[in-house]
Each structure stands twice: as C-alpha cells, then as structure tokens.
Amino acid sequence: MRYDLSKEVNDKYSLRGRVFHKIREDILEGKYEPGKPIRETAISQDLGVSRTPVREALKQLELEGLVTSIPNKGTVVTGITEQDIIDIYAIRSLIEGLAARWAAIKITDKQLKELEEIIELTEFYTQKHNMEHLHELDTRFHEVIYEASNSKPLRHILSDFHHYVQKARMESIATPGRAQKSTQEHKAILEAIKNRDPDKAEKLTNLHVKNVAKNVMKYHKKADY
C-alpha cells in the first residue's frame, strides 16, 4: 500500500517537511536498519511523491546524523547508536528537571487536570498490559510538563530528544515491572508540581529520567538494533 503524503492537506508541514518527518520516524522506529542503504526511488514510490523532496529530506537527515552519504554506495542508514542514547538521556535528565521546575511555577489548572487524567489512564492500561496506550500516555505526560514550562526552546529540544529514543522507550516500558515503577515516579512528580515545589519537582524528574535511562540501556544491550 502506498502512503500518499500529497493528500495530507491539513498537515502543518510542507510536502518536503512531511517527507522528512515520515522518513525520520521510520528510521527511529526501526523500519530502516542501521548499515542498510536507503533508496530515493523506493521511498518516492512508497510515499507517492517525486524524488526531489525525498532527496532534500535525506540531506537534512544527514545533517542530523541519521543517514550517511557514502561515495559509490549511496545513502546508508546510521540510526541511533548506543552512545547517542547515553548522551540523550544524560542531557534529558538535566533539561527535563528544568522543565519540571518551571512547570511547578507556571502550570495551569487545566494542565494539572490533564496530568491527573493521564495518571488515571496509565494505571488503567497498566492493569490491561496495553503497552501501546502506555507509551502514548507516557509521551503525553512529559509533553504537558514541557508545555507547562512555557518555554518554546526547551519544549522543542525535549520533544526531539523524546522522539529520538522512542523505539528504545517503547521496548523499555514493556519490561516487567517498569510500567508500574514509572507510574509511581510520575505520580510523585505530579504531586511536587501540584504543591508548587520546584526543587522537589526538578529532583524527582532528574531521578525519573535516570531510572528510565538505566532500564533503556539494560534493554538496549540485550536487543539487536
């Protein structure tokens, strides 16, 4: 089945942007394996677009380090390395703590209510062992905190980092006991934010991201990607 991006008239991105985000998402989700060539012609056919936006998207992806252009071989997928994951979580532990600190000061009642609803739904889907919904809720929990920090630069940086390790995160949250532990950590962070305690919110968020990193790397060392 062809994925016709040209029909997505309501997408906020230009055609070139939509192609870029689609290819990047496929790389991060593991559709294109590291070390494997990625073909302009095949992608343009799959997406229902010309080769020009695909070529431009691949150039942009090379700047991000997700693909590499090799003479006489073409474009090869680089993907996310183990060192990339380590670096991303080290940076995230610091910046997410700052997001939680600012959220504890600036968060609205509406955003607090959404966080509470996310926790309730997370507990429900944890009992159901529904990993797809748990991953979506985990992502949204952090997004609300980014939004509540009321900082566009911080939100942009963290959203990208969150997206870059999505495959590892999805597998990590499915490991035994991690979903329950993560929920308890989220509840503690939410309580600190509700109490308008920026120091505690930052400290608990730093610890939460470090715990996630440990679990992600534990999974990563066992996985073949």
N, C-alpha and C positions, 0 to 999 in steps of 0.2 A: 504493500500500500504506500502510495506517495504522500508525503507530508507537505501539503501545498501552503507554504508560508505566504504566498502572494494574496491569499484570501483573507488573511488576518487583518482586516482593515481597521479594527479597533485597537490593535496593539500600539503601545506608546512608542515603540521604536520604529525607525525607518526600516526598509527592507534589508539594507546592509546590517543594521543593528540586530534585527530579528535572526538573520542567518548566523551572525556571530554568537548570539546568546544560545541558539539551538545547538550549534557545534560544540560550544564550550560546555553546555550542560551534558551532552552526550559523552564528551571526554571525561568529565568529572564523575559521571555515573558508570564509567567503565565500558561503554559501548565500543569505543576505540581503545585498544590496548596499547600501553607504552611499548615503544620499539617498532610498532607496526606502521606501514605507510598509510597516509590518508589522501584519497584521490579527489581532486576537484570535480572531475566528470561524474563520478558516482554520487557525490554529495549533491551536486546541482540537480541530478535526476531525481534523487530521493526527496529533495526539498521543493522541487518544481520551480527552480529559478535558474537564471543564466549563470555562467561560470564567474562572471565579474564580481558579484557580491561575495561569492564563496572565496575567491582569490583574495579579496580585500579582508575578509574575516580571518583567513589563515595568517595573513600578515600581522593582524592585530593580536591573534593568539600567540604568534611567535614572540611578540613584544612582552606578552605575559608569561612566556616560558612554558606554555603548554604544548607547543609543537616546535620542531626544529627543521629548517630547510637545509638539506644535505645535497651538495653537488652530485649530479648523475644518479641520484636516488629519489629526489623529490622531497616532499614534506613528511616528516615522521612524528608520531605522537610521543611527547615527553611525559605528559601527565603530571601527577603529584607524587613526589618522591617521599621516602620516609623522613628525610631531613626537612623537606617542606612542611610536613605535618608537625614535626617537633617545633619548628620555627613559628608556624602559625599559632599553635597553642600557647607558646611562650609569650607571644605578642598579645594574643587574645586575653590571657589571664590578667594582663595589666590594663588593657583598654576596656575590657568588659567590666572590670572593677570600677573604672572611672564612670562608665555608663550607668551602673547601678547607683553610684554615689550621687550623680546628678539627677537620676530618676527619683531618688528619695527626697530630693528637694523640690523638683518641678512636676512630679507626676500629678495627673488629674484624677478626679473621682471616677470618670469613665474608664480611664486606663486601668485603675485599680480594680474595678469591677471585672474588666476583661481578664486580667491576670487571675482573679479568683475563679472565674468560669473555666479558664484553661486548666487550672489545678484540678477542679472537679471532674472535668472531662478526662484528664490524664489518669486520675485514679480509676475512673470507669473503664477506660480502654486498657489499662494495665491488667485489670481483672479479666478482661476479654482476650488478653495477649494479642491485641491488634497493633502490630508494630508500625504499620503504615500511618495510622492515625497518631500514634505516639510520636513518631518522627515529625509529623506536621505540627502537632501541639508544642513539641519542644522548640521547634523553629519559631513558632509564633510567640511563645513565652519570651524568648530573647528579643524578638523584633519589637514587642511592645515596650520593653525596657529601653531599647535603642531609641524608639520614638519619644518615650517619656524623658529621655535625657535632653531632648530639644536641641540637639547638635547635629546639623546636617553632615559635616565632615566625619564625625565619629560614627554616625549611622551608616554612611556609605562604606567606610573602611570595614566595619564589623560585618555588614551584610555580605560583602565579598568574601571575607575570611570564612564566615559560616557556610557559604555556598561551596567554597573550595574543598572543604573536608566532608561534604555531605555523604559520600559513599561510606567513608570510614565511620561517620556518626551513625548512619542507619544500621550498620553491622554491629557497632558497639552497643547501641541501646537494646539490641536483641540478645545480648549475652545475659546469662542467668543472673537475676538479682539487680542488674544495673538500672532497669526502668524504675523499680521501687526506690532505690537509693537516690536516683536523680530527682524523683518527685519530692522526696523529703528535703533535698537540698533546695529545690525550687520553693517549697513552702517556707523554709527558713529565710530565704532571700526576700520573698514577698512580705513576710512578717516585719522584717527590718525596714523595708520600703514603706509599709503602712505606718510604721511607728516613726517615720521621718528620721531614721537613724542612718545618715550617710556613711559613717565609719564602719558600722556593722554590715551594712549592705555591700560595701566595697570588699570588706574582708571575706564575707561568705561567698561572694561571687568569684573572687580570686581562687578560693579553695575549691569551689564547684568546677571551675574550668580546669584546674589542675587534676582533679579527680577524673574528669572526662578524658583528659589527655592521657592519663595512665591507662585507662581502660581501652582507649582507641589504640594506643601503641601495643598493648597486650594482644589485641585482636590483629593488628597490622602485622606483627611478627609471625602470626600463625597463618595469615592469609597469603594467597599467591596473586598479588596485584601490585 
